[in-house]
């Protein structure tokens, strides 16, 4: 089992008024049971702090491989801050592989912004999963903005699943939550795509 970890893993960054950026070209978790973790940890983005992750492309092509981008079961205090993830083209192509993008609790109050951009994405592997945005988690988006933009997304693998924007969101006080996809599909046998809130 091979694991690659870029920057924070279950740690804390005091990014108040600062800027924290991670930039990568092409990353692939190609080994069987391999894992890539990018930007995992608690972050305090208050006072105008910015936290950005940029990837040109990536994937989890190995059997049972995992790629985690952005917070995973962690917390971002993004009040008045900005937290952006740009993924380029991402594909969970390995059998039983998983790509998680921006999974975690976020506090977007006081005008905080949380944006996720994907050029293209997919779950082409058999039983593969791609999770984009919150999954069974909580966003306090009162007065904030939470956006997910996707180009073409396709759950093409047999029994594959794509989840987009699943979780609890509090949009009071003028909060905005937007999901925009250019194209989407479930071309795989028994594939599923869930868009928007689920089990709330």
Buried (B, 14 or more C-beta within 10 A) or exposed (E): EEEBEBBBBEEEBBBBEBEBEBEBEEBBBBBEBBBBBBBBBBBBBBEBBBBBBBBBBBBBBBBBBBBBBBBBBBBBBBBBBBBBBBBBBBBBBBBBBBBBBBBBBBBBBBBBBBBBBBBBBBBBBBBBBBBBBBBBBBBBBBBBBBBBBBBBBBBBBBBBBBBBBBBBBBBEEEBEBEBEBEEBBBEBEEBBBBBBEEEE
